[in-house]
């Protein structure tokens, strides 16, 4: 309130009086400043003509002022209520409702839920008009999801932050996916090593907020009720409204982490439940670096999205397109004498180089994102090992008339087929993990359909040729 007083005192006397009247009218909405009508004894309670003229003039002036005030632009902050200390905070209502999902605050199991009294529409309109004269203490930040996420996640994370006297008020919000919303405070911008606050509303209406320490990528390393975050009691709330989920809490700290990490659970995934409160895999993750002193934030997800796209393209072209194409050349174009051998060797070598680059990009991406992609990583390493074995077999191949040649052929052909099958499966699995959308699935699916048609046609021709012989 001290900042509000300083802001008002810095205005001219006429503006100061007007602001004080408007603020008092909002604090005491039921008190009216209208004067008692001036009447004459012989008018039987009716105002005199002079009084009626004065009232008409005052109403016209008030209409002009209101029309000017209504043209004020909304400030960048979604709330104009300054943060207050514990002694100054208004009385809050505890909500013990377990009804269906709605705007009402719901009971939390770890941190008590409290919900402020609602603001009346007419009072909110005046707050919008005069919000520019109130010191901006509650900053609002919009964090976009990584490129490639679904359209329903555009502008996914909205966080309102206020800092006052060793306390930080935070209100993260995101689209309601019937799962959880999480905000982590990271020392280095990565998920692993962060202390997080996670909130969700169960299907029965019970709202829960928990603290987690993200010690690693496996569920056993995500520890509930752990971490270095200290949340002020009786200041927390979890609720849903207009297809969005909100959590609100007060953090007790003088030196908050500048790296904030956001995540939401996948749509309709089971929410954490007792006794373990295990967190399922998150759907989307973004991070920002926030300067609390200047109030400026910068998003830090673009480099990872470019690396993710490079990993997908290199792996798809190398393992998923060139390697199968080289195998087709070796099987169906042996009638081209030695040309087929050089084509097969060149295409497979290029495919292996691109695939190796894709694997390296994937390992770097996994290290930076701290993603839980153990199966995808394991398949990728298996494909890489099979590729190295194929190169070793090529360098150590026996002569055509050697007795070991037929065994070498059997190994070389079947190892190549197995590598191609693993590569195709892992590419689609990677697209699923990255949530790249139907464009990636459709594009690679069309390539595979073309390959299948070519293989069927060439295989039929080979069978006809063998029958004639």
N, C-alpha and C positions, 0 to 999 in steps of 0.2 A: 504493500500500500504506500510505502514511502516513495517508490518510483512514480506511482500514480499522482501523489501529491506534488512532487517536483515537476511533473509534466504539466499539471494544471496551473501551478504557480508561474510557470514560464510564459503563459499565454497573457494577452492583454486583458484588462479588467472586464471589458464587456464580454469577451469570449469566456473568461473564467466564470463569471456569474451564470452564463448560459449553460456551461458544462456542469457546474455544481447543481443547478436546478434539474438538469436531465438525469444526472446520476442519482440524486435524491429521489426523483420520481420513480426510478427503477428499484431502488432499495426499499422505498416505502410506497408501493404502487397503490395502496388503498387510501393514502392521504391526498386530498385534493387541495390545490392552491386557489381554487375559484372563490371569489368573494361572494358574500351573501348579496342577493339582488337588492338594489336600492329601490324602495317603493315609497309612494306617498300615502298619506293616511286615507285620502279619498279615492284611491285607485283599487281598493279592495284586494290588495296583495299583488296587483299586476305591476310590472316595471314601468317606469315613466318612459316617455318617448325619447328623452335624452339618454337614458340608460340603454334602451334598445339600440340606439345609433352607436353608442360606444361599444357595445358587444359585437355588433356587426363589423365594425372596423377592426376589432381585435381578432375576430375569426378569420377575416381576410388576410391579415398579416400572418397569422399562424399557418394558414394554408400555404402562403408563399414560402415561409421558412421550411415547412415540411417537404414541399416539393423540391427545394434546394438540397435538403439533407438526404432525401431519398435517392439523389443522383450520385451519392458517394460510392466509390468502388470498394468492393470487399478487399480487405488486406490479405496478405499471403498466409495468414495464420487462421486455422480453422476454429480456434478458441481464443477469447479475449480475457479470460479469467486468469489473473496472475497467480503463480504458485505462492502458497502461504506456509508459514511454520505450523507446527502442531498446535500451538496455542491459538492461532488465528483461524484454523480450519473450521468450516461450518459443521454442524452436526450432520452425520451421514446415517443413512438407513441401512440396516442389515437386511439382506434378502435371504430367506430360507425356502424359496420356491423351488419345487422340483417339477414344475409343469413343462409343457413342450417348449421347443426352442423359440426364443423371441427376444425382444429388446430388453426385457427385464434382466437385472443382474441376478446371477445364480450363485448358489452356495459353492464354495470351493473347499476341497478336502485338506490341502496343505496350508494354504494361506487364506484367511477369512476374506469373504467377498463383501465389498461395500459399494453402494451406488448412490451418487448424489441426487438430490431432488431435481426433478425435471424443470427446465426453463420454459416459461409460458411463451407462446408464439409472439405476442405483442412485445414482450420484453426482449426476445431474441432479435426482433426487427430493429429495436433501438440500439442493441449492442452492435449490430451490423453498421448502423449509421455512424456511430461514434467510436467504432473500433480503432480508427486511425489515430485517435487522441490518447489511447491507452498504450502504455509501453509494451512492445512485443516481447513476451517472455515465453510463449509456448510456440516453438518452431515446428513446422510441418515439412516432412521430407517424403518425396515419392521415389521409390526404388523400383526400377523396371526389372522384369525377369530376364534371364539370358536369352539371346536370339534362338529361335527354334521352339520355344515353349508355346503352349496352346494360347489361342486368342483370348480365352477366359482368364488368363493371368496377366494381361496387359495392365500396367500400373499396379502390380500385385501388392507391393508392400507400401503402406503409408504409416509413418511413425511420427507422432507428436511428442516433442521433448521439451521439458522446462527444467532449468537448473536454478536452485535457490538454497542458499545456506546449508551446503553439505548434502542436499537431497536432489535427486533427479526424478522428475515425473516422466513416465514413459507410457505411451499408448500405441503399441503396434496394432495394425489391422491388415487383413488380407482377405481374398475371396474365401468363402466358406466351402471347403471341400469335404465336409463331414469328417474331418480329421483334425489335426492339431496345427497350431501356429507357434513358431519358436523364434526367439531372438537371442543370439549369443554374443558375448563380449570376449573378443579374441585378442591375444597379445601380438599376433602376427598376421591376422586376416584369414587364417585357415580355420576350418571347422574343428579339427583335432586340437585339443588343448584349450578349448573355449569353455567358459561357464555360461550356461543358457537358462532362460526362463521359458517354459513351455506351458501352453494352455489349451484346453479343449472342452467341448460340451458333448457329453455322451448322449446316446439316443434317448435315454430316459429323462434328459433335461438336467442331469447333475453336471455342474461345471467344476473343473479342476485346474489348478495351477501348480506346477512342480518346478523345482530347480534341478538341473542336471550338470554333471561334469563330463565333457566329451573327451574321454581319455584315449580313444582309438576308434577304429572303424567297425569292430565287432560289437554285437549287443552286450557282451560281458564287460566291455570297456566303457560303456555308457552308464554312469553311476547316478542313480536317483538321489535326491536330497543331498547332493555334494556340490563342491565348487566354492569359489570365493565371493559369491554375490550375497549381499546382506539386504534383504527386503524388509521395509518398515511394516510392522504388523497393522492389520485392519485398514490397509490402503489398497487392497488388490481386488480385481474384478475380472470376470470372464463372461462375455455375452455375445450373442449374435443378433444381427439386424440387417435387413435388406441384402441378404445373400453374402454378408461379410461377417467375419469373426474378429472380435476385439479382445485384447487383454490390456489391463491397466495396472500399474504398480509403481511404488516409490522405492528407488534404489538409494541406499545410504552409502555415499562415497564422496570423497573430495578430489580424487584423481581417477575418473572413469576411463575405461579403455576407449581409444579412438576408433578401433576396428570393430564394426558391428556386422554380424553375420545373420542373415534371415533365411528361414526355411519354412515350408508348409508340407504337411503329409499328403500322400497320394489320395486321390478321390475315393471316398468310401472305404478306405483302409480302416481296420479296427483301431480304435483309440487305445492308448495305454490303460491298463487295468491292474488293480491290485492282485497279488501282493508285489509283483516285480516291477510294474509300471514300465515295461519294456517299450522303447520307441520303435515304430516301424520305419522303413526306408522313406526318406522325404522325397517329395516330387520335384520341388524347385528350390534352388539356393542362389542367393545373391549376397553381395557384401558392399559396404561403403566404408569410407574413412571420414570420420566426423571430427571437425574442429569445434570443440565446445566454446572456446573463447570468441571466435569470429562468427559462429553459427553457420558455417559453410560445410557442405558435405560433398564428396565425390565418389561415384560408383566405380567399382574395380572388377567388373565381370567380363569386360570385352576381351582382354588377352586370352582368357581361358576358352571363350567361345570360339575364337579363331583357331586355337590349338585343337579344340575338339573337332572342328570342321576339317582341319588338315589330317588329323588321325583317321577320320572316317573316309575321306576321299582317297588317301594313299592306300589304306587297307583294302578298300573296295576295288580299286583299279588293279592293285598288285595281286592280291590273293584271290579276289572274286571274279576278275575278268581276264587278265593276261594269263594266269596259270591254267585255267580251263581251256582258253583258246590255244595255248601251246600243246596241251594234251590232245586236243582235236586234230591239230596239224600232224602230230606223230602217228595218230591212228588212221587217218583217212587220206593222207597225201604221200604215202610211201611210193606211189608210182612216179613221183617227181625225182626219182633217183636220190642223189645226195642233197638236193635243195631242201627237201623236207627236214633233214637233220640240222642244217644250219638255221632254218626258220624255227624249228623246235627249240634249239639251244638258245637262240637270241631272244625269243619271246619269253621263255622261262627265266632266263637271267634277268631281264628287265623287270618281270613280275616279282622275282625274289627281292631285287633291290628296293623297289617301291614298297613291297610288303614289309621288309625290314625297317624302312624308314617309318612306316605306319606303326609298327610295334614300338619303336623307340618313342615316337610321339605319344602313344598311349601310356607308356610307363611314366613319362614326364607329366602327362595330364593326371594320372592317378595320384602321383605324388603331390601335385599342387591342389587338387580338389579334395583329396582325402575321401574319395568315393568308395563305397562298399561294392566292388565289382569283381569279387573273387572268381566267379565262374567264367566271366568274360576274359579276365586276365589269364586264367589257367588254359582256356582254349587257345588264346593267342600264342602263348608260349609253346603249347603242343604243336601248333601249326608251324611255328618257327623252327622247332627241333626237327620236324619232318622235312622241312625245306633244306636244312643243313644236311640231313641224311641223304636226300636226293642228290645234292651236290657232291657229297662224298662218294656215293654210288656211281655217279657219272664219271668222276675222275678215276675210280678204280674198276671200271667196267672191263670184263674179260673180252677176248676176241670173239668174233661171230661164230667160229667153229669150235670154241672151247666147250668142254663138258658142263662147266658151271654156268654157261650162258643162259640156259633155260631157267635155272633157279634165279639168276640175276634178273631176268626179264619178269619173272613172276613177282619178285620183291619190288622191283622198280615200278611196275604198272599198278600194283595194289596199294603201295605206299602213296603214290600220286593220287589215286582215286580217293583214298581216305583223307588226304590233306585237302582235296577240293571240297569234299562233303563237310569237313570241319570248318573250312573257311566260309562256305555259304551259310551254315548255321550260325556261326559267330558274327557274321555281318548283320544278319537280321536281328540277332540278340543285341548287338551293339546299338542298332537303330532304336530298338525298344528301350534300352537303358537311357539313351540320350534324349528320348522323346522327340526325335527329329521330325516326326509327322509323316503323313501319307506320301509326300513328295519323294522322300528317300526310299521308302518301301516300294512305291510304284515304279520309280525309275529303275531300281535294281531288278525288280520283278520283271519288267519288260525285257531287260537284257537277258535274264535267264530263260524267258519264254522263247526268245529268238535263238538262243543256244540249243534249247531242247528241240525246236523244229529242225534246225540244221543237223543235229545229231541223228534224229529219226530218219531224215531223208538220206543222209550219207550211209547210215547203217543198213537201210533197205537196199541201196545200190550195191553195197559190199556183199550182202547176202545173195543177191541175184548174180553177181559176178562169180562168187564161189560155186554156185550151183551149176553155172555153165561150164566151169572148169571141171 
